[in-house]
Amino acid sequence: MGEHRQEFQRELEAIEAKVIELFAMVAEDLPTATHCLLTGNNEQAQVLAERDQVIDALYTETDELVSREILLQAPVASDLRFLLSVLRIVPELERSHDLVVEIARQADHLLSEDLSPRSRGMVERMGDLASAMWRQAADAWYKRDRTAAFALDARDDEMDDLHASLMAELASGRMTLPVTMEMTLVARLYERLGDHAVNIARRVVYLAGSAPKAPGADSYRAVWRRGSDAGRWSGGAGPGRHAERNVRKADQASQRASSLVTVAQLRAVPAATGLADRPSKNTDSSLRPNPFGVCR
């Protein structure tokens, strides 16, 4: 490997290290934000706001570094795919941490006793689910796992269900109007965090180099064929639709990795390994457009 290529490889590894640090900060701060919200801990909320300035600076630095490498090195194939993926993912990371900080800031407006027991439980579940989704998104980036997009789509359905349940609880009138308005915003923030995690997993599909096949796709089609004609053609009115969804969720749950990359492991990546040692399924050097639509 020539000296020029070695220098370029070092720059790519430096960019990867910055992306990993951004992932680690979002994954680390999300549970803290939920704790701030439910306990009214304003001091921790202030710490997260200060960390947001660090993330903003890191985002700008990473963006400038990637743009410079594209301009000076004119990369192709997998190197270009990596740099383009970083350009698309770091804004997601920066915006996601903004949402985390906004959740923590609600501690200034809410008291724990203002929440009904049911709404508090739903917020805890949304916080836990969002944290799990972000750990899985970080794991997908690290492993270049193109199949994670399907698992995160399923978890995003869970988040949407929790969001709808919390909206119904807020509409019941058990809490005061100001609290209801604040909790409506909180529910939306968690729902958007789930969307960003899904977006990142979809970007990993592009980074990995080819479009994935959904786990258990053949079994989905078999269930669909076994459904009634009404379920097959009415867009979800019959039992075939429900059976397909249940099988899909069961298959996706069984496909989830039992152990994900932890925040500590993410932070150790830059010192422990380079891009050349990273698990990769990228065997196709052609550039392909993102096969998924990205949530906005």
C-alpha positions as a printed NumPy array, in Angstrom:
array([[  0.   ,   0.   ,   0.   ],
       [  1.499,   3.341,  -1.074],
       [  2.161,   6.18 ,   1.296],
       [ -0.625,   8.242,  -0.249],
       [ -3.126,   5.432,   0.277],
       [ -1.969,   4.88 ,   3.845],
       [ -2.533,   8.548,   4.634],
       [ -6.006,   8.393,   3.103],
       [ -6.784,   5.281,   5.159],
       [ -5.753,   7.099,   8.334],
       [ -8.108,   9.937,   7.456],
       [-10.969,   7.489,   6.919],
       [-10.279,   5.919,  10.301],
       [-10.257,   9.36 ,  11.925],
       [-13.672,  10.077,  10.383],
       [-14.991,   6.721,  11.591],
       [-13.748,   7.506,  15.105],
       [-15.701,  10.777,  15.119],
       [-18.88 ,   9.049,  13.937],
       [-18.477,   6.421,  16.648],
       [-18.084,   9.166,  19.25 ],
       [-21.313,  10.799,  18.055],
       [-23.141,   7.473,  18.292],
       [-21.776,   6.921,  21.786],
       [-22.891,  10.329,  23.044],
       [-26.447,   9.948,  21.736],
       [-26.781,   6.399,  23.095],
       [-25.312,   7.495,  26.446],
       [-27.412,  10.626,  26.906],
       [-30.829,   9.267,  25.909],
       [-31.428,   7.262,  29.136],
       [-30.162,  10.253,  31.12 ],
       [-32.705,  12.516,  29.427],
       [-35.553,  10.16 ,  30.356],
       [-34.294,  10.114,  33.953],
       [-34.213,  13.935,  33.999],
       [-37.773,  14.099,  32.704],
       [-39.197,  11.671,  35.245],
       [-37.255,  12.952,  38.26 ],
       [-37.078,  16.675,  37.498],
       [-33.266,  16.665,  37.683],
       [-32.419,  20.063,  36.184],
       [-28.705,  19.736,  36.893],
       [-28.326,  16.721,  34.624],
       [-30.389,  18.499,  31.99 ],
       [-27.864,  21.354,  32.047],
       [-24.998,  18.891,  31.605],
       [-26.704,  17.454,  28.523],
       [-27.165,  20.947,  27.112],
       [-23.443,  21.587,  27.5  ],
       [-22.626,  18.267,  25.824],
       [-24.829,  19.312,  22.925],
       [-22.335,  22.059,  22.142],
       [-19.602,  19.413,  21.939],
       [-21.72 ,  17.388,  19.526],
       [-22.403,  20.442,  17.371],
       [-18.666,  21.118,  17.111],
       [-17.902,  17.46 ,  16.363],
       [-20.601,  17.377,  13.692],
       [-19.17 ,  20.456,  11.963],
       [-15.633,  19.078,  12.162],
       [-16.668,  15.716,  10.717],
       [-18.651,  17.301,   7.915],
       [-15.722,  19.515,   6.911],
       [-13.272,  16.619,   7.063],
       [-15.431,  14.424,   4.829],
       [-15.975,  17.22 ,   2.332],
       [-12.228,  17.828,   2.182],
       [-11.453,  14.166,   1.551],
       [-13.985,  13.976,  -1.258],
       [-12.503,  17.082,  -2.848],
       [ -8.828,  16.17 ,  -2.504],
       [ -8.896,  12.383,  -2.875],
       [-11.713,  11.89 ,  -5.416],
       [-12.604,   8.521,  -3.812],
       [-14.501,   5.79 ,  -5.647],
       [-16.425,   2.608,  -4.862],
       [-16.514,   1.634,  -1.166],
       [-14.516,   4.669,   0.009],
       [-16.933,   7.059,  -1.666],
       [-19.882,   5.082,  -0.347],
       [-18.498,   5.393,   3.175],
       [-17.923,   9.144,   2.924],
       [-21.357,   9.787,   1.428],
       [-22.942,   7.691,   4.168],
       [-21.168,   9.755,   6.83 ],
       [-22.427,  12.971,   5.236],
       [-25.972,  11.656,   5.536],
       [-25.712,  10.104,   8.982],
       [-23.983,  12.815,  11.018],
       [-26.892,  15.27 ,  10.582],
       [-29.196,  12.528,  11.903],
       [-26.921,  12.125,  14.935],
       [-26.73 ,  15.859,  15.592],
       [-30.503,  16.338,  15.292],
       [-31.144,  13.307,  17.473],
       [-29.059,  14.719,  20.308],
       [-31.004,  17.971,  20.002],
       [-34.153,  15.916,  20.627],
       [-32.496,  14.228,  23.618],
       [-31.659,  17.625,  25.124],
       [-35.197,  18.854,  24.495],
       [-36.602,  15.875,  26.414],
       [-34.333,  16.659,  29.359],
       [-35.355,  20.325,  29.294],
       [-38.958,  19.375,  29.94 ],
       [-37.86 ,  18.731,  33.523],
       [-38.129,  22.513,  33.957],
       [-41.854,  22.415,  33.165],
       [-43.018,  19.09 ,  34.58 ],
       [-43.138,  17.565,  38.032],
       [-43.265,  13.818,  38.491],
       [-46.467,  14.079,  40.5  ],
       [-48.126,  15.944,  37.601],
       [-48.179,  12.736,  35.542],
       [-50.784,  10.037,  35.852],
       [-49.334,   6.611,  36.74 ],
       [-50.268,   5.249,  33.314],
       [-48.655,   8.116,  31.394],
       [-45.509,   7.848,  33.493],
       [-45.264,   4.152,  32.726],
       [-45.674,   4.82 ,  29.015],
       [-42.921,   7.445,  29.061],
       [-40.611,   4.966,  30.778],
       [-41.393,   2.356,  28.122],
       [-40.855,   4.842,  25.285],
       [-37.535,   5.882,  26.807],
       [-36.387,   2.268,  27.17 ],
       [-37.476,   1.424,  23.627],
       [-35.778,   4.496,  22.134],
       [-32.557,   3.644,  23.978],
       [-32.69 ,   0.059,  22.689],
       [-33.312,   1.279,  19.137],
       [-30.305,   3.572,  19.293],
       [-28.058,   0.827,  20.635],
       [-29.201,  -1.348,  17.748],
       [-28.604,   1.463,  15.227],
       [-25.066,   1.93 ,  16.575],
       [-24.546,  -1.817,  16.384],
       [-25.732,  -1.835,  12.765],
       [-23.259,   0.906,  11.83 ],
       [-20.354,  -0.801,  13.553],
       [-21.071,  -4.217,  12.027],
       [-22.305,  -2.861,   8.684],
       [-25.401,  -4.976,   9.305],
       [-27.851,  -4.398,   6.478],
       [-30.53 ,  -6.599,   8.093],
       [-30.95 ,  -4.328,  11.125],
       [-33.257,  -2.048,   9.133],
       [-35.999,  -4.688,   9.278],
       [-35.694,  -5.225,  13.029],
       [-35.728,  -1.474,  13.67 ],
       [-38.787,  -1.062,  11.465],
       [-40.578,  -3.535,  13.736],
       [-39.451,  -1.67 ,  16.841],
       [-40.571,   1.591,  15.274],
       [-44.046,   0.069,  14.964],
       [-43.896,  -0.557,  18.727],
       [-42.911,   3.071,  19.275],
       [-45.821,   4.251,  17.126],
       [-48.199,   2.088,  19.173],
       [-46.869,   3.553,  22.428],
       [-47.174,   7.061,  20.985],
       [-50.825,   6.419,  20.067],
       [-51.546,   4.965,  23.527],
       [-49.99 ,   7.965,  25.262],
       [-52.014,  10.339,  23.077],
       [-55.175,   8.488,  24.1  ],
       [-54.2  ,   8.775,  27.767],
       [-53.552,  12.5  ,  27.382],
       [-56.912,  12.968,  25.674],
       [-58.674,  11.362,  28.634],
       [-58.386,  14.589,  30.639],
       [-56.74 ,  13.036,  33.7  ],
       [-54.019,  15.701,  33.707],
       [-54.078,  19.47 ,  33.555],
       [-53.961,  21.212,  30.188],
       [-50.374,  22.552,  30.57 ],
       [-49.098,  19.079,  31.495],
       [-51.017,  17.552,  28.596],
       [-49.429,  20.003,  26.165],
       [-45.926,  19.322,  27.47 ],
       [-46.427,  15.561,  27.341],
       [-47.713,  15.796,  23.775],
       [-44.367,  17.328,  22.834],
       [-42.441,  14.69 ,  24.781],
       [-44.29 ,  11.879,  23.005],
       [-43.449,  13.419,  19.647],
       [-39.772,  13.743,  20.595],
       [-39.493,  10.04 ,  21.418],
       [-41.317,   9.126,  18.216],
       [-38.877,  11.225,  16.177],
       [-35.901,   9.591,  17.905],
       [-37.229,   6.241,  16.752],
       [-37.547,   7.555,  13.202],
       [-33.937,   8.767,  13.204],
       [-32.705,   5.363,  14.384],
       [-34.57 ,   3.736,  11.49 ],
       [-33.122,   6.291,   9.051],
       [-29.605,   5.387,  10.139],
       [-30.227,   1.665,   9.722],
       [-31.48 ,   2.34 ,   6.203],
       [-28.351,   4.314,   5.426],
       [-26.308,   1.323,   6.582],
       [-28.024,  -0.716,   3.862],
       [-26.506,   1.646,   1.299],
       [-23.138,   1.618,   3.061],
       [-23.043,  -2.195,   3.108],
       [-23.274,  -2.196,  -0.659],
       [-26.476,  -3.995,  -1.609],
       [-30.125,  -4.209,  -0.731],
       [-31.079,  -6.85 ,   1.858],
       [-33.756,  -9.499,   1.677],
       [-36.223,  -9.313,   4.512],
       [-35.715, -12.083,   7.096],
       [-38.363, -14.762,   6.648],
       [-39.701, -13.182,   3.451],
       [-40.761, -16.569,   2.067],
       [-42.786, -17.339,   5.194],
       [-44.545, -13.959,   4.909],
       [-45.631, -14.774,   1.365],
       [-46.823, -18.233,   2.409],
       [-48.972, -16.758,   5.166],
       [-50.278, -14.152,   2.745],
       [-51.292, -16.86 ,   0.285],
       [-53.061, -18.785,   3.049],
       [-55.11 , -15.708,   3.957],
       [-58.649, -15.242,   2.742],
       [-59.358, -13.435,  -0.51 ],
       [-60.76 , -10.561,   1.516],
       [-57.558, -10.247,   3.5  ],
       [-55.451, -10.574,   0.386],
       [-57.081,  -7.872,  -1.66 ],
       [-58.838,  -5.47 ,   0.709],
       [-55.647,  -3.9  ,   2.069],
       [-55.872,  -5.406,   5.534],
       [-59.518,  -6.15 ,   6.206],
       [-59.234,  -9.928,   6.395],
       [-57.401, -12.452,   8.584],
       [-54.58 , -12.942,   6.07 ],
       [-53.277,  -9.449,   6.783],
       [-53.221,  -9.996,  10.535],
       [-51.588, -13.397,  10.226],
       [-48.867, -11.994,   8.003],
       [-48.122,  -9.194,  10.447],
       [-47.97 , -11.555,  13.431],
       [-45.595, -13.941,  11.668],
       [-43.43 , -11.066,  10.475],
       [-43.095,  -9.681,  14.   ],
       [-42.269, -13.112,  15.407],
       [-39.639, -13.735,  12.749],
       [-38.079, -10.303,  13.222],
       [-37.965, -10.726,  16.994],
       [-36.155, -14.034,  16.605],
       [-33.633, -12.4  ,  14.276],
       [-32.557,  -9.693,  16.753],
       [-29.038,  -9.958,  18.051],
       [-28.91 , -10.949,  21.691],
       [-25.849,  -8.811,  22.356],
       [-25.327,  -5.331,  20.947],
       [-22.281,  -3.111,  20.932],
       [-22.168,  -1.199,  24.222],
       [-21.258,   2.457,  24.632],
       [-17.922,   1.455,  26.184],
       [-17.173,  -0.795,  23.219],
       [-18.07 ,   1.983,  20.809],
       [-15.65 ,   4.347,  22.485],
       [-12.903,   1.707,  22.33 ],
       [-13.267,   1.155,  18.576],
       [-10.942,   3.945,  17.322],
       [ -8.066,   2.697,  19.463],
       [ -8.689,  -0.989,  18.941],
       [ -9.297,  -1.431,  15.244],
       [ -9.247,   0.295,  11.905],
       [-11.662,   0.234,   9.028],
       [ -9.715,  -2.59 ,   7.412],
       [-10.509,  -4.843,  10.39 ],
       [-14.207,  -3.932,  10.54 ],
       [-16.705,  -6.715,   9.79 ],
       [-17.943,  -5.996,   6.289],
       [-20.323,  -7.555,   3.837],
       [-19.39 ,  -5.101,   1.11 ],
       [-18.549,  -7.306,  -1.85 ],
       [-20.047,  -5.087,  -4.53 ],
       [-18.061,  -2.017,  -5.517],
       [-20.823,  -0.408,  -7.585],
       [-22.573,   2.627,  -6.154],
       [-26.28 ,   2.152,  -5.637],
       [-29.006,   4.543,  -4.531],
       [-30.618,   4.107,  -1.145],
       [-33.2  ,   1.321,  -1.66 ],
       [-35.394,   2.571,   1.16 ],
       [-37.398,   5.714,   1.568],
       [-36.092,   7.798,   4.473],
       [-38.45 ,   9.084,   7.17 ],
       [-38.658,  12.835,   7.302]])
